[in-house]
């Protein structure tokens, strides 16, 4: 990775409290073992993609391919976070089963839910790989070359043109992103509290699993909204 790419900041309306989530969204491909040599690794913003892409494909279609990859990264990241939580709970429940402090049915339910989460990760990983192959094709690269799609440094809420319409659209996304940034910590905190209650028999496992799904959906919505905002911001470029 070149020195230029090592310190790309994420700026704009997104507060520092949300940047850990963003790092998961945009760094996910580095967590997946690459099938090509390390020196093929690269990071690319939308504007850089437009500059480097080859071929005669329609500009709008090529643009969509980049954002498909950005969205696929977000879907896989959210799914992996959910899987990590479920895998941890399953492992803990299996240990408690050996001490006869948790019903076998709970362990079986957790194992099944974890298997579902694993299948979801596999689905979104396959989608990311397909999107990655298409973007690499447009760049004239090997389809398996690692590529990290990144947002531009321009603030998500910044207007790219002089029109009132662009400014209103930016405000709309900023407000929606801000709402989800408030909801996410609440969802995660509630999930942690429900898990503690479950451990002491205060709530059934079904309540915990329901809240886990709600947390996953909120995380997914947040990541996809960031992509939508980036796509809207660059629509008039």
C-alpha positions as CSV (number, residue, x, y, z in Angstrom):
1,X,0.0,0.0,0.0
2,X,1.4,3.3,-1.0
3,X,2.1,6.0,1.7
4,X,-0.5,8.2,0.1
5,X,-3.2,5.7,0.9
6,X,-2.3,5.0,4.6
7,X,-3.7,8.2,6.1
8,X,-6.9,8.9,4.3
9,X,-9.2,10.7,6.8
10,X,-12.9,10.3,7.1
11,X,-14.3,13.8,7.5
12,X,-17.6,15.5,7.6
13,X,-20.9,15.3,9.5
14,X,-20.0,11.9,11.0
15,X,-18.8,12.4,14.7
16,X,-15.7,10.6,16.0
17,X,-18.0,8.3,18.0
18,X,-19.2,6.7,14.8
19,X,-15.8,6.3,13.1
20,X,-15.2,2.8,14.5
21,X,-18.3,1.6,12.7
22,X,-17.1,3.3,9.5
23,X,-13.7,1.6,9.8
24,X,-15.4,-1.8,9.9
25,X,-17.5,-0.8,6.8
26,X,-14.5,0.2,4.7
27,X,-11.8,-2.0,6.0
28,X,-13.7,-5.3,5.8
29,X,-12.0,-6.7,2.6
30,X,-8.6,-6.6,4.4
31,X,-10.1,-9.0,7.0
32,X,-10.7,-11.6,4.2
33,X,-7.7,-13.6,3.0
34,X,-6.6,-12.3,-0.3
35,X,-6.2,-14.8,-3.2
36,X,-3.5,-12.7,-4.9
37,X,-0.2,-11.2,-4.0
38,X,-0.1,-8.5,-1.2
39,X,1.4,-5.9,-3.6
40,X,-1.8,-5.9,-5.6
41,X,-3.6,-4.4,-2.6
42,X,-5.1,-0.9,-3.1
43,X,-7.7,1.6,-1.9
44,X,-9.9,3.6,-4.1
45,X,-12.4,6.4,-3.8
46,X,-15.1,7.0,-6.3
47,X,-13.3,9.9,-8.0
48,X,-10.1,7.8,-8.4
49,X,-12.2,4.9,-9.8
50,X,-13.6,7.2,-12.4
51,X,-10.1,8.4,-13.4
52,X,-8.6,4.9,-13.6
53,X,-11.4,2.8,-15.1
54,X,-10.8,1.5,-18.6
55,X,-13.2,0.4,-21.3
56,X,-16.1,2.0,-23.0
57,X,-19.0,1.0,-20.7
58,X,-21.6,3.6,-20.0
59,X,-20.5,6.0,-17.3
60,X,-23.6,5.5,-15.2
61,X,-23.4,1.7,-15.2
62,X,-19.7,1.8,-14.3
63,X,-20.5,4.2,-11.4
64,X,-23.1,1.8,-10.1
65,X,-20.6,-1.0,-10.0
66,X,-18.4,1.0,-7.6
67,X,-21.2,1.7,-5.3
68,X,-22.4,-1.9,-5.5
69,X,-19.0,-2.9,-4.1
70,X,-19.2,-0.2,-1.4
71,X,-22.6,-1.5,-0.3
72,X,-21.5,-5.1,-0.5
73,X,-18.7,-4.3,1.9
74,X,-21.2,-2.8,4.3
75,X,-23.5,-5.8,4.2
76,X,-20.8,-8.3,4.8
77,X,-19.4,-6.1,7.7
78,X,-22.8,-6.0,9.5
79,X,-23.3,-9.7,9.0
80,X,-19.9,-10.5,10.4
81,X,-20.5,-8.4,13.5
82,X,-23.8,-10.2,14.1
83,X,-22.1,-13.6,13.6
84,X,-19.3,-12.7,16.1
85,X,-21.8,-11.9,18.8
86,X,-23.8,-15.1,18.2
87,X,-20.6,-17.3,18.1
88,X,-19.5,-15.8,21.4
89,X,-22.9,-16.6,23.0
90,X,-22.9,-20.1,21.6
91,X,-19.5,-20.8,22.9
92,X,-20.4,-19.5,26.4
93,X,-23.7,-21.5,26.4
94,X,-21.8,-24.7,25.5
95,X,-19.5,-24.2,28.4
96,X,-22.4,-23.6,30.7
97,X,-24.1,-26.7,29.4
98,X,-21.2,-28.8,30.6
99,X,-22.0,-27.4,34.1
100,X,-25.7,-28.0,33.6
101,X,-26.5,-24.3,34.1
102,X,-28.2,-23.8,30.7
103,X,-30.9,-25.9,29.0
104,X,-29.8,-28.0,26.0
105,X,-32.6,-26.4,24.0
106,X,-31.0,-23.0,24.4
107,X,-27.7,-24.3,23.1
108,X,-29.4,-25.9,20.1
109,X,-31.3,-22.7,19.3
110,X,-28.0,-20.7,19.5
111,X,-26.2,-23.2,17.3
112,X,-29.0,-23.0,14.7
113,X,-29.1,-19.2,14.8
114,X,-25.3,-19.1,14.4
115,X,-25.5,-21.4,11.4
116,X,-28.1,-19.0,9.9
117,X,-25.7,-16.1,10.5
118,X,-22.8,-18.0,8.9
119,X,-25.0,-18.6,5.8
120,X,-25.8,-14.9,5.7
121,X,-22.1,-13.9,5.9
122,X,-21.4,-16.4,3.0
123,X,-24.1,-14.8,0.9
124,X,-22.9,-11.2,1.4
125,X,-19.2,-12.3,1.0
126,X,-20.1,-13.9,-2.4
127,X,-21.9,-10.7,-3.4
128,X,-18.8,-8.6,-2.4
129,X,-16.6,-10.9,-4.5
130,X,-18.8,-10.6,-7.5
131,X,-18.9,-6.8,-7.2
132,X,-15.1,-6.8,-6.7
133,X,-14.5,-8.8,-9.8
134,X,-16.7,-6.4,-11.9
135,X,-14.9,-3.3,-10.6
136,X,-11.5,-5.0,-11.2
137,X,-12.6,-5.7,-14.7
138,X,-13.5,-2.1,-15.3
139,X,-10.0,-1.2,-14.0
140,X,-8.3,-3.7,-16.3
141,X,-7.1,-5.8,-13.3
142,X,-7.2,-9.4,-12.3
143,X,-10.8,-10.1,-11.0
144,X,-9.3,-11.5,-7.7
145,X,-7.1,-8.4,-7.0
146,X,-7.9,-7.0,-3.5
147,X,-9.6,-3.6,-3.7
148,X,-10.9,-1.5,-0.8
149,X,-13.7,0.9,-1.9
150,X,-13.6,4.0,0.2
151,X,-15.8,7.2,0.5
152,X,-14.4,10.5,-0.6
153,X,-12.8,12.9,1.8
154,X,-15.6,15.4,1.0
155,X,-18.0,15.6,4.0
156,X,-21.1,13.5,3.5
157,X,-23.3,16.5,4.3
158,X,-21.5,18.9,2.0
159,X,-23.2,20.1,-1.2
160,X,-21.2,19.4,-4.4
161,X,-23.0,22.1,-6.4
162,X,-24.6,25.5,-6.1
163,X,-28.2,24.3,-6.3
164,X,-30.7,24.4,-3.4
165,X,-31.7,20.8,-4.4
166,X,-28.2,19.5,-3.6
167,X,-28.1,21.3,-0.3
168,X,-31.5,19.9,0.7
169,X,-30.5,16.4,-0.2
170,X,-27.3,16.7,1.9
171,X,-29.3,18.0,4.9
172,X,-31.7,15.0,4.5
173,X,-29.0,12.5,4.6
174,X,-27.2,14.2,7.5
175,X,-30.4,14.1,9.6
176,X,-31.0,10.4,8.9
177,X,-27.4,9.5,9.6
178,X,-27.5,11.4,12.8
179,X,-30.6,9.6,13.9
180,X,-29.0,6.2,13.3
181,X,-25.9,7.2,15.1
182,X,-28.0,7.8,18.1
183,X,-29.9,4.6,17.7
184,X,-26.9,2.3,17.3
185,X,-25.3,2.8,20.7
186,X,-28.8,2.5,22.3
187,X,-29.4,-0.8,20.4
188,X,-26.0,-2.2,21.4
189,X,-26.4,-1.1,25.1
190,X,-29.8,-2.7,25.3
191,X,-28.5,-5.9,23.7
192,X,-25.8,-6.1,26.3
193,X,-28.3,-5.6,29.1
194,X,-30.7,-8.2,27.7
195,X,-27.8,-10.7,27.5
196,X,-26.9,-10.1,31.1
197,X,-30.6,-10.6,32.1
198,X,-30.7,-13.8,30.0
199,X,-27.6,-15.2,31.9
200,X,-29.4,-14.8,35.2
201,X,-32.7,-16.1,33.9
202,X,-34.5,-12.8,33.7
203,X,-35.5,-13.1,30.0
204,X,-35.9,-16.0,27.6
205,X,-33.4,-16.7,24.9
206,X,-36.0,-15.7,22.2
207,X,-36.0,-12.1,23.6
208,X,-32.2,-12.0,23.3
209,X,-32.2,-13.3,19.7
210,X,-34.9,-10.9,18.7
211,X,-32.9,-7.9,20.0
212,X,-29.8,-9.3,18.2
213,X,-31.7,-9.2,14.9
214,X,-32.9,-5.7,15.6
215,X,-29.3,-4.5,16.3
216,X,-28.1,-6.2,13.1
217,X,-30.8,-4.5,11.0
218,X,-29.9,-1.1,12.5
219,X,-26.2,-1.6,11.8
220,X,-27.0,-2.7,8.3
221,X,-29.3,0.3,7.7
222,X,-26.6,2.7,8.9
223,X,-23.9,1.3,6.6
224,X,-26.2,1.3,3.5
225,X,-27.3,4.8,4.3
226,X,-23.7,6.0,4.3
227,X,-23.3,4.5,0.8
228,X,-26.6,6.0,-0.4
229,X,-25.4,9.4,0.9
230,X,-22.1,9.1,-0.9
231,X,-23.8,8.0,-4.1
232,X,-26.2,11.0,-3.9
233,X,-23.3,13.4,-3.2
234,X,-21.4,12.3,-6.3
235,X,-24.5,12.0,-8.6
236,X,-23.8,15.4,-10.2
237,X,-20.1,15.0,-10.6
